[in-house]
Amino acid sequence: MIHRGLYGRDRLALDILCCDPEPTLVKYVKDDWLPSQTVIKTLVCASAFENTLALKNSAQNKP
């Protein structure tokens, strides 16, 4: 689970919570909170973001 906070006055927060994949939690992840594919390609280790996107896509494709 990834959380980004914009608190004003140049105060930012980025929380990355690593846990077993839990489809019920991914509904809280907003697309604009995640980096673009362009940014992901520049990251040394993008697995947290890639796994989140894959889980989100999987949850959205279920009936």
C-alpha positions as CSV (number, residue, x, y, z in Angstrom):
1,M,0.0,0.0,0.0
2,I,1.4,3.4,-1.0
3,H,0.3,6.7,0.5
4,R,1.5,10.1,-0.6
5,G,0.5,13.3,1.3
6,L,0.7,16.9,0.2
7,Y,0.4,19.0,3.3
8,G,1.3,22.5,2.0
9,R,4.2,24.7,2.9
10,D,6.5,22.3,0.9
11,R,5.7,19.5,3.4
12,L,5.4,16.1,1.6
13,A,5.0,12.5,2.9
14,L,5.5,9.2,1.2
15,D,4.5,6.0,3.1
16,I,5.1,2.6,1.6
17,L,3.6,-0.2,3.5
18,C,4.8,-3.6,2.4
19,C,2.6,-6.6,3.1
20,D,1.2,-9.7,1.4
21,P,-1.0,-8.7,-1.5
22,E,-4.5,-8.0,-0.2
23,P,-7.1,-7.2,-3.0
24,T,-9.5,-5.6,-0.5
25,L,-6.9,-2.9,0.3
26,V,-6.1,-1.9,-3.2
27,K,-9.5,-0.2,-3.7
28,Y,-8.0,2.7,-1.6
29,V,-5.1,3.3,-4.0
30,K,-5.8,6.2,-6.4
31,D,-4.2,6.2,-9.8
32,D,-2.8,9.7,-9.4
33,W,-0.9,8.5,-6.3
34,L,1.2,6.2,-8.4
35,P,4.1,7.1,-10.6
36,S,3.6,7.1,-14.4
37,Q,5.1,4.2,-16.4
38,T,7.8,6.7,-17.6
39,V,8.9,7.3,-14.0
40,I,8.6,3.6,-13.1
41,K,11.1,2.8,-15.9
42,T,13.7,5.1,-14.2
43,L,13.5,3.5,-10.8
44,V,16.2,1.1,-9.6
45,C,13.6,-1.0,-7.8
46,A,10.1,-0.4,-8.9
47,S,8.6,-3.7,-7.7
48,A,6.4,-2.1,-5.0
49,F,4.7,0.1,-7.6
50,E,4.6,-2.6,-10.2
51,N,3.0,-5.1,-7.8
52,T,0.5,-2.5,-6.6
53,L,-0.5,-1.7,-10.2
54,A,-0.8,-5.5,-11.1
55,L,-3.0,-6.1,-8.0
56,K,-5.1,-3.1,-8.8
57,N,-5.6,-4.2,-12.4
58,S,-6.4,-7.7,-11.3
59,A,-9.0,-6.5,-8.8
60,Q,-10.6,-4.2,-11.4
61,N,-10.9,-7.1,-14.0
62,K,-12.8,-9.4,-11.6
63,P,-16.6,-9.6,-12.0
